[in-house]
Amino acid sequence: MRQRYPVATAGTPLRSLTAVALDTETTSLDVRRGRILEIGAVGVANGKLVPEFQFSSLINPHEAIPPESTAIHGITDEAVKAADSFADVYRRYRDFAGAHVILGYALSFDFAMLHREHERAGLTWSPPHFLDVRDLVRLLQPDLPNDSLETVASWLGIAVVDRHRALPDARLAAEVFLALLPHLRDRSIRSMAEAAGACRKLAASRPNGGAAQWQDAASPTAVAVRTDSYPYRNRAKDVMSTPPQFAMPSMSIREALALLTSRKVSSLFIARDHPGTSHGIVTERDILRAIDRDGAEAFVKPVRGIATFPLECVSETDFLYVAFGRMRRKRYRHLGVVGPEGDLVGAITQRDLLRMQADEALAFADALGDAASIEELALVWRKLAGAVRTLVQEEVDARDIAGIISGEVRGLTARAAAIAEREVSTASPSPPALRFAVMVLGSGGRGESLLALDQDNAIVFEAADQLVAEAWLLKFGQRMNAVLDEIGVPFCKGGVMAGNAAWCKSAGQWRQQVSHWLTRSGPQNILNADIFFDAMPVYGEQGLAVDLRADAIEAASGSTAFLHLMSLNAAQAQMPISWLGRFKVDDDGRMDLKRHGIMPIFSAARVLALRHGLPHRATASRLDALRGRPNVTEDCVDGLLEAHQILLRQILLQQLADIEQGVPLSNRVDPRTLSYSERVRLKWALEQVPLVNNLLGDPVG
């Protein structure tokens, strides 16, 4: 198991957990006198049993087995006579289980017996990380008549066979655990730490109830592996070679070679024949292969014949880790870089990759393209949380980290959409002439997501038969939302999801909806419009979403009354600091830094972007674009930009701490856990938030 599957950490989603389900059979239920007769274990990985990874062995107790025990499990003295001793069997079991999490049902008994056998054998007992499935059952369904494994299996509809032998019982415990996963997600219990935390709370209320235990490998006592953060700080445009070097498709290989030599480059881009077609690329290696194959005849052939089409590209605004991950995964030596209009503006080469020394282990974004299942996609969450932890430790700008998280949200949404389209199309082919796009809204669209994720997405479409298309798309949207929930991006509590008819509309219906929002003063209308203006297309006919957003921005920019209401809404910030200079906290000792800090800032930036017709999405970009405009001071912009960064970082730090403790993630921060310098910086940042009123000025401007 340990050689093929990764060892879990506190943030590992239960959906993608690698674990070993364990059970033992004994001579007695008396821990002091009983002996272990059999150990059985089976692997669990990515939400499924792994039956080829199993362990089963009898143990010779070197004493007679009581007849009443044999009557239960059927293990006789004759059966164990040739078996190995406990020490030998347990050593093989440990080699099988490695450091993986242990699952089991009522594990306290199994562990007590194992501890006692270790003492007899003169071995040191070290309890492994574990989750007791019985604790999870008690947490989810406390009203069962009893919590025997048979009763629980009956509740979950699981067939029970071959009970009271170690391997079948271990397998049954694993099946129960897997069947509990949807119920746990409904309770917002998705990660190892969250499950362990919930079980600890249960144990506190039931002193004899047992409890799961967990200590994250990334705890302060562990050795931290540092990561080169350069690819997370910088974008493709920061290192690309520019301008790109082109060759015409009809150019001879001889002429291309001369051009490579004179320009001192290792590749040439092949120009497009006409707009709408793809660029290509020819490299030194391509030319050498052609000469090796065709000899002197190669020189007169057109370069088009040895070029690679289409050219693989990244956006100039993509972080370098995206480009480097793609180059490493696909073994490319060159990538094109495109600008906002899709024009080729530069190139990135393997030399850049080697120079920057990006860490291959953390180039996880492009791996989304290779994820073939929901389970593999779920692993991205664990990798993402670990990468965020390292980047925060290296003091990467929190706004850049939020941009990385948002990129993953958009990537996950696109992959979930592809899975949903494939599944729904298999059951019901898509309607003819259907064109649609999936959009990520709100913080994911702005590029400002943190780790307390939920879904904000929508669909825009065009179709010959609108009613038929809408029915099909709602099925698609609901499946996409369900896939995202399984991966680890929870359902939106407010229902802002593509599977909801209110967020799945034709292009015409959306334009009517925007018009409705702009002419109504209700707070929900303002909220819905707010998140819609940050929409980012991620899947399908993206031009539909781009055109729709452009029209929505134009309409909002011309609506003085609506902008006035948005300005009033953004200006309602209440600083959570008392007149004595103390933080105002809620009953749980925390304060909501999104509500009282970053929300007024990004809301004001959004209003002003609409007021001035700016196309920018990100808060920092919107604020920067306001410099030099009437009534906008540099100090005001600088103060809000710095405050925004500080607030985002403080929320991230709290979320990472909450992941370790199994606390449900939110935007709420406990100021009692902050150092003196952190409290000073946080207080300063919150004191800058009222500057949004200076920035907004006259709401009707």
C-alpha positions in Angstrom: 0.0 0.0 0.0 2.6 2.5 1.0 4.6 2.3 -2.2 1.6 3.0 -4.5 -0.6 5.4 -2.6 0.2 8.6 -0.7 0.0 8.8 3.0 -2.9 11.1 4.2 -2.5 14.4 6.0 -5.0 16.3 8.1 -6.3 18.1 5.0 -6.8 15.0 2.9 -10.4 14.7 1.7 -12.1 11.6 3.0 -13.3 11.0 -0.6 -9.6 10.5 -1.7 -8.3 9.0 1.5 -5.8 6.1 1.4 -6.4 3.9 4.4 -6.2 0.3 5.7 -9.2 -1.3 7.3 -8.2 -3.6 10.1 -9.9 -6.3 12.2 -8.7 -9.0 14.6 -10.1 -12.2 16.0 -9.3 -13.2 19.5 -9.6 -16.0 22.0 -11.5 -13.8 24.5 -13.0 -10.3 25.0 -10.9 -10.0 28.2 -7.9 -7.9 27.1 -5.8 -9.2 30.1 -6.1 -12.9 29.2 -7.2 -12.9 25.5 -4.8 -13.6 22.6 -5.0 -12.5 19.0 -5.7 -15.4 16.6 -6.0 -13.6 13.3 -5.3 -10.2 11.7 -7.1 -9.1 8.5 -6.8 -5.9 6.6 -7.8 -4.5 3.2 -6.9 -1.3 1.4 -9.2 1.7 0.7 -8.1 4.4 -1.8 -10.0 7.2 -3.6 -13.4 6.3 -2.3 -13.2 2.6 -3.2 -12.1 -0.8 -1.8 -8.8 -2.0 -3.3 -9.3 -5.8 -3.0 -6.0 -6.6 -4.5 -4.4 -5.0 -1.4 -5.3 -7.2 1.4 -3.6 -9.0 4.3 -4.8 -12.0 6.2 -2.9 -14.3 8.5 -3.7 -16.6 11.4 -1.5 -16.4 14.5 -0.5 -19.2 16.8 -1.3 -18.1 20.4 0.6 -21.1 21.9 -2.3 -21.9 24.1 -5.6 -23.7 23.7 -8.5 -21.8 22.1 -11.7 -21.8 24.3 -14.5 -23.8 22.6 -16.9 -20.8 23.1 -14.5 -18.6 21.0 -14.2 -21.2 18.3 -18.1 -21.4 18.1 -18.1 -17.7 17.1 -15.3 -17.4 14.6 -14.6 -21.0 13.7 -10.8 -20.9 14.3 -9.6 -24.1 15.9 -6.3 -25.2 17.6 -5.6 -27.3 14.5 -6.0 -24.3 12.2 -3.4 -22.2 14.0 -0.9 -25.0 14.9 1.4 -24.2 11.9 0.8 -20.4 12.0 3.6 -18.0 12.9 3.8 -16.2 16.3 2.3 -12.7 16.8 5.6 -10.9 16.4 6.3 -12.4 12.9 2.8 -11.8 11.7 2.5 -8.3 13.0 5.8 -7.4 11.3 4.4 -8.5 8.0 1.2 -6.6 8.6 3.1 -3.4 9.4 5.1 -3.8 6.1 1.7 -4.0 4.4 0.0 -1.1 6.2 2.9 1.3 6.3 2.0 4.7 7.7 -1.5 4.8 6.3 -4.5 5.7 8.4 -6.3 2.7 10.0 -10.0 2.3 9.8 -12.0 -0.2 11.9 -15.1 -0.7 13.8 -14.8 -0.4 17.6 -11.0 -0.1 17.2 -10.4 0.5 20.9 -10.7 -3.2 21.5 -8.4 -4.2 18.6 -5.8 -1.6 19.7 -6.0 -2.8 23.4 -5.3 -6.4 22.3 -2.5 -5.3 20.0 -1.0 -3.3 22.8 -1.1 -6.3 25.1 0.4 -8.6 22.5 3.2 -6.1 22.0 3.9 -6.2 25.8 4.1 -10.0 25.7 6.4 -10.0 22.8 8.7 -7.4 24.2 7.8 -4.9 21.5 7.1 -1.2 21.7 3.5 -0.3 20.9 2.9 2.9 18.9 -0.8 3.6 18.1 -1.2 4.5 14.4 -3.4 7.4 13.0 -6.9 6.1 12.9 -10.6 6.7 12.4 -13.1 4.6 14.3 -16.0 4.0 12.0 -18.3 3.3 14.9 -17.7 6.9 16.1 -18.7 8.2 12.7 -21.9 6.1 12.9 -22.7 7.4 16.4 -22.1 10.9 15.1 -24.4 10.6 12.1 -27.1 8.3 13.4 -27.3 8.3 17.2 -30.9 6.9 17.2 -30.1 3.4 15.8 -31.5 0.6 18.1 -27.8 -0.4 18.6 -24.5 0.3 17.0 -23.6 -3.3 16.1 -21.9 -3.7 12.7 -24.9 -5.8 11.5 -27.4 -3.0 12.5 -25.3 -0.4 10.8 -24.9 -2.4 7.7 -28.6 -3.0 7.5 -29.3 0.8 7.9 -26.9 1.5 5.0 -28.2 -1.4 2.8 -24.9 -3.4 2.9 -25.0 -7.2 2.7 -23.3 -9.0 5.5 -21.4 -12.2 4.7 -18.8 -14.3 6.5 -19.0 -12.3 9.8 -16.6 -13.0 12.6 -13.5 -13.6 10.5 -10.9 -10.8 10.4 -10.6 -10.1 6.7 -14.4 -10.1 6.0 -15.0 -7.9 9.0 -12.3 -5.5 8.0 -13.9 -5.4 4.5 -17.3 -4.7 6.0 -16.0 -1.9 8.2 -14.4 -0.4 5.0 -17.7 -0.7 3.1 -19.6 1.0 6.0 -17.0 3.9 6.0 -17.4 4.4 2.2 -21.2 4.4 2.5 -21.0 7.0 5.2 -19.1 9.5 3.0 -22.2 11.2 1.5 -23.7 11.5 5.0 -20.5 13.1 6.3 -20.4 15.6 3.4 -24.0 16.6 4.3 -22.6 17.5 7.7 -19.7 19.5 6.2 -17.3 16.8 7.3 -15.0 16.3 4.3 -11.4 16.0 5.5 -9.4 13.8 7.9 -9.1 16.6 10.4 -12.8 17.5 10.3 -13.8 13.9 10.9 -11.3 13.5 13.7 -12.4 16.8 15.3 -16.1 15.8 15.1 -15.2 12.4 16.7 -13.3 14.2 19.5 -16.3 16.3 20.3 -18.4 13.1 20.4 -16.0 11.5 22.8 -16.1 14.5 25.0 -19.8 14.0 25.4 -19.5 10.3 25.8 -16.4 9.6 27.9 -16.3 5.9 27.1 -17.2 6.4 23.4 -13.7 6.3 22.0 -12.4 8.9 19.5 -10.5 9.2 16.3 -7.0 10.7 16.7 -5.0 12.6 14.2 -1.7 14.5 14.2 -1.0 16.1 10.9 2.4 15.3 9.3 2.6 19.1 8.7 2.3 19.9 12.4 5.0 22.2 13.9 6.9 19.2 15.2 7.4 17.9 11.7 10.1 18.8 9.3 8.7 21.2 6.7 9.7 20.8 3.1 10.3 24.2 1.5 9.2 25.0 -2.0 10.6 27.4 -4.6 7.9 30.0 -4.6 9.1 31.8 -7.7 6.6 30.1 -10.1 3.8 31.2 -7.7 4.9 34.8 -7.5 5.5 35.5 -11.2 3.6 35.1 -14.4 4.4 34.0 -17.9 4.8 37.6 -19.1 7.5 38.2 -16.5 10.0 35.7 -18.1 8.8 35.2 -21.7 11.1 35.9 -24.6 9.6 38.7 -26.8 8.9 39.5 -29.5 8.2 35.9 -30.8 10.3 34.9 -33.8 8.1 33.8 -36.8 8.7 31.9 -40.0 6.3 31.7 -42.9 4.8 28.3 -43.6 6.4 28.2 -47.1 9.9 29.1 -45.9 12.4 26.4 -46.7 14.1 24.5 -44.0 17.5 26.0 -45.1 16.1 29.5 -44.6 14.6 28.5 -41.2 17.9 27.2 -40.0 19.6 30.4 -41.1 17.0 32.4 -39.2 17.5 30.3 -36.1 21.2 30.9 -36.3 21.0 34.7 -36.9 18.4 35.3 -34.2 20.2 33.0 -31.7 17.0 31.2 -30.8 16.1 27.5 -30.6 12.7 27.6 -32.2 10.5 29.5 -34.6 6.8 30.0 -34.6 5.0 29.2 -37.8 2.6 32.0 -38.7 -1.1 31.3 -39.2 -2.3 30.9 -42.7 -5.3 33.1 -41.8 -7.2 34.3 -38.7 -8.9 31.5 -36.8 -6.3 28.9 -37.6 -3.5 27.8 -35.2 0.1 28.8 -34.9 2.7 26.1 -35.2 6.3 25.7 -34.0 9.5 24.2 -35.5 12.6 23.6 -33.3 16.2 22.8 -33.8 15.5 19.2 -33.1 12.8 19.1 -35.8 15.3 20.3 -38.3 18.0 17.9 -37.3 15.6 15.0 -37.5 14.5 16.1 -41.0 18.2 16.3 -42.1 18.9 12.9 -40.6 15.9 11.4 -42.4 16.1 13.1 -45.8 19.7 14.3 -46.1 20.4 17.3 -48.3 16.9 17.1 -49.8 15.5 18.3 -46.5 16.9 21.8 -47.0 14.6 22.7 -49.9 11.4 21.4 -48.3 8.9 23.8 -46.7 9.2 24.2 -42.9 5.4 23.6 -42.7 6.1 19.9 -43.3 8.1 19.4 -40.1 6.3 21.9 -37.8 4.1 20.9 -35.0 0.4 22.1 -35.0 -1.3 23.4 -33.1 1.1 25.4 -30.9 0.6 24.7 -27.2 0.2 28.1 -25.4 -0.4 29.7 -22.0 -1.8 33.1 -21.3 0.6 35.9 -20.4 -1.3 36.3 -17.1 -0.9 32.6 -16.1 1.4 32.0 -13.2 4.6 30.2 -14.1 3.6 27.1 -12.2 0.9 26.5 -14.8 3.4 26.8 -17.7 6.1 24.8 -16.0 3.6 22.0 -15.0 2.4 21.7 -18.6 6.0 21.6 -20.0 7.0 18.9 -17.5 3.9 16.8 -17.9 3.8 16.9 -21.7 7.6 17.0 -22.1 7.5 20.2 -24.1 10.6 22.3 -24.5 8.8 25.4 -25.8 5.4 27.1 -25.2 3.8 30.0 -26.8 2.4 32.9 -24.8 -0.8 34.6 -25.9 -2.2 38.0 -25.0 -5.7 38.9 -24.0 -6.9 38.9 -27.6 -5.3 35.5 -28.4 -2.4 36.9 -30.3 1.0 35.3 -29.8 3.2 37.7 -27.8 6.1 35.7 -26.6 7.7 32.3 -25.8 8.8 30.3 -22.8 11.5 27.7 -23.2 12.9 24.8 -21.1 15.8 27.1 -20.2 13.4 29.3 -18.3 12.1 26.1 -16.6 15.6 25.1 -15.5 16.6 28.6 -14.5 13.6 29.1 -12.2 13.9 25.6 -10.8 10.2 25.2 -10.3 9.2 22.3 -8.0 7.7 19.5 -10.0 5.8 18.2 -7.0 3.8 21.4 -6.8 3.0 21.9 -10.5 -0.4 20.5 -9.8 -2.7 22.8 -11.8 -2.0 21.3 -15.2 -2.5 17.8 -13.8 -6.2 18.6 -13.8 -6.1 17.9 -17.5 -5.0 14.3 -16.9 -7.4 13.6 -14.0 -9.6 10.8 -15.2 -11.9 10.4 -12.3 -13.6 12.2 -9.5 -11.3 10.6 -7.0 -8.2 11.9 -8.8 -9.7 15.4 -9.0 -10.3 15.3 -5.2 -6.6 14.8 -4.6 -6.1 18.3 -6.0 -7.6 19.8 -2.9 -5.0 18.1 -0.6 -2.2 19.3 -2.9 -3.6 22.7 -3.1 -3.9 23.2 0.6 -0.3 22.0 1.1 0.9 24.4 -1.6 -0.9 27.3 0.0 0.6 26.5 3.4 4.1 26.6 1.9 3.4 29.8 0.0 2.1 31.5 3.1 5.2 30.4 5.0 7.3 32.0 2.3 5.4 35.2 2.5 4.1 35.2 -1.0 1.6 38.0 -1.5 -1.8 36.7 -0.3 -3.4 38.2 -3.5 -1.2 36.0 -5.6 -2.1 33.0 -3.5 -5.8 33.8 -3.8 -5.2 34.0 -7.6 -3.7 30.5 -7.6 -6.6 29.1 -5.5 -9.1 30.7 -7.9 -7.4 29.2 -10.8 -7.8 25.8 -9.2 -11.5 26.5 -8.6 -12.0 27.4 -12.2 -9.9 24.4 -13.3 -11.9 22.0 -11.1 -15.2 23.5 -12.4 -14.1 22.9 -16.0 -13.1 19.3 -15.3 -16.3 18.7 -13.4 -18.3 20.2 -16.3 -16.5 17.8 -18.7 -17.3 14.8 -16.5 -20.9 15.9 -16.2 -21.3 16.5 -19.9 -19.9 13.1 -20.7 -22.2 11.3 -18.2 -25.4 13.2 -19.0 -24.8 12.9 -22.8 -24.5 9.2 -22.4 -28.0 9.0 -20.8 -29.5 11.7 -23.0 -27.8 13.2 -26.0 -27.5 17.0 -25.9 -30.1 19.0 -27.9 -29.3 20.0 -31.4 -27.7 23.4 -32.1 -27.0 23.8 -28.4 -24.3 26.3 -27.4 -23.5 26.9 -23.8 -20.9 28.2 -21.4 -20.2 27.6 -17.7 -19.2 30.6 -15.7 -17.6 30.9 -12.3 -18.9 33.8 -10.4 -17.9 35.9 -7.3 -14.5 35.5 -5.8 -13.6 32.6 -8.1 -14.2 34.9 -11.1 -12.3 37.8 -9.5 -9.3 35.6 -8.7 -9.7 36.1 -4.9 -10.8 32.7 -3.6 -9.5 31.5 -0.3 -9.7 28.0 1.2 -13.2 28.3 2.6 -14.7 27.4 -0.8 -18.2 26.9 -2.0 -19.7 26.9 -5.4 -20.8 30.0 -7.3 -21.4 29.1 -10.9 -23.9 29.7 -13.7 -24.8 28.7 -17.3 -25.6 30.9 -20.3 -26.8 29.2 -23.5 -28.3 29.5 -27.0 -30.4 26.8 -28.6 -33.1 26.2 -31.2 -35.5 24.7 -28.6 -35.0 26.7 -25.4 -37.2 24.5 -23.2 -35.6 21.3 -24.2 -32.1 22.8 -23.9 -32.9 24.2 -20.4 -34.1 20.8 -19.2 -30.9 19.1 -20.4 -28.7 21.8 -19.1 -30.3 21.6 -15.6 -29.4 17.9 -15.5 -25.9 18.7 -16.6 -25.6 21.6 -14.1 -26.9 19.4 -11.2 -24.4 16.7 -12.0 -21.6 19.2 -12.3 -22.5 20.7 -8.9 -22.6 17.2 -7.4 -19.2 16.3 -8.8 -17.7 19.5 -7.4 -19.3 18.7 -4.0 -17.7 15.3 -4.0 -14.4 16.7 -5.0 -14.4 19.1 -2.0 -16.0 22.3 -3.3 -19.3 22.4 -1.3 -22.7 23.3 -2.6 -23.5 27.0 -2.3 -25.9 27.5 0.6 -27.5 30.4 -1.3 -28.2 28.2 -4.3 -26.0 30.1 -6.7 -25.3 27.1 -8.9 -25.7 26.1 -12.5 -28.1 23.3 -11.5 -30.6 25.8 -10.2 -32.9 27.2 -12.8 -32.4 30.7 -11.5 -28.7 30.5 -12.6 -29.2 28.6 -15.9 -30.6 30.9 -18.6 -30.4 31.7 -22.2 -28.4 34.7 -23.3 -31.7 36.6 -23.9 -33.0 35.6 -20.5 -29.8 36.7 -18.8 -30.0 40.1 -20.4 -33.5 40.5 -19.2 -32.4 39.3 -15.7 -29.6 41.9 -15.6 -32.1 44.6 -16.6 -34.4 43.4 -13.8 -31.6 43.6 -11.3 -30.7 47.1 -12.4 -34.2 48.4 -12.0 -34.9 46.9 -8.6 -33.6 48.0 -5.2 -33.9 44.8 -3.2 -30.7 43.7 -1.4 -30.8 40.3 -3.0 -30.9 41.9 -6.5 -27.8 43.9 -5.6 -26.0 40.8 -4.2 -26.9 38.7 -7.3 -25.7 41.4 -9.7 -22.5 41.9 -7.6 -21.3 38.3 -8.1 -22.5 38.2 -11.7 -20.3 41.2 -12.7 -17.2 39.1 -11.7 -18.2 36.2 -14.0 -15.4 34.2 -15.7 -16.2 31.6 -18.4 -14.4 28.3 -17.8 -16.1 25.7 -20.1 -17.9 25.6 -23.4 -18.6 28.4 -25.8 -16.8 31.1 -23.8 -17.7 33.9 -26.2 -21.3 33.7 -25.0 -20.2 34.6 -21.5 -17.7 37.2 -22.6 -20.4 39.0 -24.6 -23.0 38.8 -21.9 -20.6 40.2 -19.2 -19.6 43.1 -21.5 -23.3 43.9 -22.1 -24.0 43.7 -18.4 -21.1 46.0 -17.5 -22.3 48.5 -20.2 -25.8 48.5 -18.9 -24.8 48.9 -15.2 -22.3 51.7 -16.1 -25.3 53.7 -17.5 -27.6 53.0 -14.5 -27.1 55.9 -12.1 -29.7 54.7 -9.6 -28.3 51.2 -9.5 -24.7 52.4 -9.0 -26.0 54.7 -6.2 -27.5 51.6 -4.4 -24.3 49.6 -4.9 -22.3 52.5 -3.5 -24.5 52.8 -0.4 -24.2 49.0 0.1 -20.4 49.1 -0.2 -20.2 52.1 2.2 -22.0 50.3 5.1 -18.7 48.9 6.5 -18.6 48.8 10.3 -15.1 48.7 11.7 -14.8 45.8 14.3 -12.7 47.9 16.7 -14.1 49.5 19.8 -13.5 53.1 20.8 -11.0 51.7 23.3 -9.1 50.2 20.4 -10.1 46.6 21.1 -11.3 44.0 18.6 -15.0 43.4 18.6 -15.6 39.7 18.5 -18.6 37.4 18.5 -19.5 34.9 21.2 -17.1 32.4 19.8 -14.2 34.9 20.1 -13.9 35.4 16.4 -14.6 38.2 13.9 -15.6 38.0 10.3 -12.8 39.6 8.3 -14.6 39.1 5.0 -17.8 40.9 6.1 -16.0 43.7 8.0 -12.8 43.9 5.9 -12.4 42.6 2.4 -16.0 42.8 1.4 -16.3 46.6 1.6 -13.0 46.9 -0.3 -13.9 44.6 -3.2 -17.5 45.9 -3.3 -16.2 49.5 -3.6 -13.7 48.5 -6.2 -16.4 46.8 -8.2 -18.8 49.8 -8.0 -16.1 52.1 -9.2 -15.1 49.8 -12.0 -18.7 49.8 -13.2 -19.0 53.5 -12.8 -16.0 54.1 -15.0 -16.7 51.2 -17.4 -13.5 49.3 -16.5 -13.3 45.7 -17.7 -11.0 44.6 -14.8 -12.1 41.7 -12.5 -9.6 41.6 -9.6 -9.9 44.1 -6.8 -6.2 45.1 -6.9 -6.5 45.7 -10.7 -9.6 47.7 -10.3 -8.1 49.9 -7.6 -4.9 50.4 -9.6 -6.9 51.4 -12.6 -8.5 54.2 -10.6 -5.2 56.0 -10.1 -5.2 59.5 -11.6 -8.9 59.8 -11.9 -10.7 62.8 -10.3 -11.1 62.7 -6.5 -9.0 59.5 -6.2 -5.9 60.0 -4.1 -2.8 57.8 -4.2 -2.8 57.4 -0.4 -6.4 56.1 -0.5 -5.6 53.5 -3.1 -2.3 52.5 -1.5 -4.0 52.1 1.9 -6.8 49.9 0.6 -4.5 47.8 -1.5 -2.2 47.1 1.5 -5.2 46.5 3.8 -6.7 44.0 1.3 -3.5 42.0 1.2 -3.1 41.9 5.0 -6.7 40.8 5.5 -6.5 38.1 2.9 -3.3 36.8 4.5 -4.7 36.7 8.0 -7.8 34.8 6.8 -5.5 32.3 5.0 -3.4 31.8 8.2 -6.5 31.1 10.2 -7.9 28.7 7.6 -4.6 26.7 7.5 -4.7 26.5 11.3 -8.3 25.3 11.2 -7.5 22.6 8.7 -5.0 21.2 11.1 -7.5 21.3 14.0 -10.4 19.9 11.9 -12.4 23.1 12.4 -14.9 23.9 9.5 -13.3 26.6 7.4 -14.7 30.1 7.3 -13.6 33.7 7.0 -13.7 34.2 10.7 -10.4 34.9 12.6 -9.6 34.5 16.3 -7.5 37.6 17.3 -6.5 35.8 20.5 -4.2 33.5 18.5 -2.3 36.4 16.9 1.1 37.7 17.8 1.5 41.3 18.9 2.8 42.4 15.5 0.0 40.5 13.8 -2.6 42.3 15.9 -1.0 45.7 15.2 -1.0 45.0 11.4 -4.6 43.7 11.5 -5.8 46.7 13.4 -4.1 49.0 11.0 -5.7 47.2 8.0 -9.2 47.4 9.5 -8.7 51.1 10.1 -8.1 51.6 6.4 -11.4 50.0 5.4 -13.5 53.2 5.9 -11.3 54.8 3.2 -13.8 53.2 0.8 -16.1 56.1 1.6 -13.5 58.5 0.4 -13.0 56.5 -2.7 -16.7 56.3 -3.5 -17.3 60.0 -3.0 -20.6 61.1 -4.4 -22.5 57.8 -5.0 -24.3 59.2 -8.0 -21.0 60.7 -9.3 
